[in-house]
Every structure is written in structure tokens, then in C-alpha cells.
């Protein structure tokens, strides 16, 4: 029984270490939706680097982060925060918007 526990412990520790190492390679960028606008509305990130957009909805209304360019959609309830993972992107400009307030909630990811 103790050998089985030792093997299981080593496997679990190895898994945790690899997840932690992967998490350290990912950059997090915080954004806020307030007054039906994204702040910051434009961000610049390096090419081929995974990034997490952490988007907090500070409005009283639900919003949907929507981007055809990034192939991402995420509904964010009032007061909630959503994490939107972007795998390493190629250089270029990628637009996004708030689906429910598309006239004012506009943004862009610049990848260099």
C-alpha cells in the first residue's frame, strides 16, 4: 500500500509542477467593462505567446465579449470576471466588441 501511495504522490507532484510551469508562461492582462466600454480598449501583446484576458464586468448589465477575429465568445454577468485564453497568435490586429453594446464596447488586440 505504501509503495502505491509513493508512486501516486510522485505522479501527482509531477503533474502539479508541469501545470505550474505552464501557468508561469502565460501572461494575464486585466480589462474592465464599464459604461459599456472596454478599458483598456486596445492592448499589445507579443506574437506566439499565450495570454489570458481577465475581463471584469463593472456594469449593471450583462455583456458578451465577442470576437470573430479571435474566435472567442464569453457572456459576462454584472460584477463577474471572465478569463479568455488566447493561444499564441500570429502578428496582426484582432478586433473584439461587447455584443450587447456593440456601438460603444469596441476593442483591439495588436500582436507584434
C-alpha positions in Angstrom: 0.0 0.0 0.0 2.8 2.5 0.9 4.5 1.8 -2.5 1.3 2.6 -4.3 0.9 5.8 -2.3 4.5 6.8 -3.1 4.0 6.2 -6.8 0.7 8.1 -6.8 2.4 11.0 -4.9 5.2 11.3 -7.4 2.7 11.3 -10.3 0.6 14.0 -8.7 3.6 16.2 -7.8 4.9 15.8 -11.4 1.5 16.9 -12.8 1.3 19.9 -10.4 4.7 21.0 -11.3 4.0 20.8 -15.1 0.8 22.8 -14.7 2.5 25.4 -12.6 5.3 25.7 -15.1 2.8 26.1 -17.9 0.9 28.7 -15.9 4.0 30.8 -15.4 4.5 31.1 -19.2 1.1 32.7 -19.6 0.7 36.4 -19.2 -2.6 37.8 -17.7 -4.0 41.2 -18.9 -6.8 42.7 -16.8 -9.6 44.6 -18.6 -12.8 46.2 -17.3 -16.1 46.8 -18.9 -17.6 50.0 -17.5 -20.1 52.4 -19.0 -20.4 49.8 -21.9 -16.7 50.3 -22.9 -13.6 48.2 -22.5 -10.7 49.6 -20.6 -8.1 49.4 -21.9 -9.7 49.3 -25.3 -6.5 48.4 -27.1 -3.7 46.1 -25.9 -0.5 45.0 -27.5 0.9 41.5 -26.9 3.9 39.6 -28.3 3.3 37.1 -31.1 3.2 33.4 -30.3 2.8 33.9 -26.5 -0.3 32.6 -24.7 -2.2 35.3 -22.9 -5.3 35.4 -20.6 -7.6 38.3 -20.9 -9.2 38.7 -17.5 -12.3 40.8 -18.2 -14.4 42.2 -15.2 -17.9 43.5 -15.9 -18.3 46.5 -13.7 -21.6 47.5 -15.4 -25.1 46.7 -14.1 -25.9 44.9 -17.4 -24.8 41.6 -18.8 -22.2 41.8 -21.6 -20.8 39.4 -24.1 -17.1 39.5 -25.1 -17.3 38.7 -28.8 -14.6 38.4 -31.4 -14.8 36.8 -34.8 -11.1 37.5 -35.4 -10.1 35.7 -32.1 -12.9 33.1 -32.4 -14.0 33.8 -28.8 -17.3 34.5 -27.2 -18.0 34.8 -23.5 -21.0 36.1 -21.6 -20.1 38.1 -18.5 -22.7 38.8 -15.9 -22.6 42.1 -13.9 -19.9 42.0 -11.2 -18.4 38.9 -12.6 -14.9 38.3 -14.2 -14.3 36.0 -17.2 -10.9 34.6 -18.3 -10.5 34.4 -22.0 -7.4 32.4 -23.1 -5.7 33.4 -26.3 -3.2 30.9 -27.5 -0.1 32.2 -29.2 -1.3 34.5 -32.0 0.3 35.5 -35.3 1.2 39.2 -35.8 -1.7 41.3 -36.7 -4.7 43.2 -35.4 -7.7 41.4 -33.9 -10.9 43.2 -33.1 -13.4 42.4 -30.3 -16.6 44.0 -29.0 -19.3 43.8 -26.5 -22.1 42.0 -28.4 -24.9 43.7 -26.4 -23.4 47.2 -26.6 -21.5 47.0 -29.9 -21.7 50.7 -30.7 -19.6 51.6 -27.6 -17.9 48.5 -26.4 -15.1 48.1 -29.0 -11.5 47.0 -28.7 -8.5 45.7 -30.5 -5.6 43.3 -29.7 -2.4 44.2 -31.5 0.0 41.3 -31.9 3.6 42.1 -32.7 
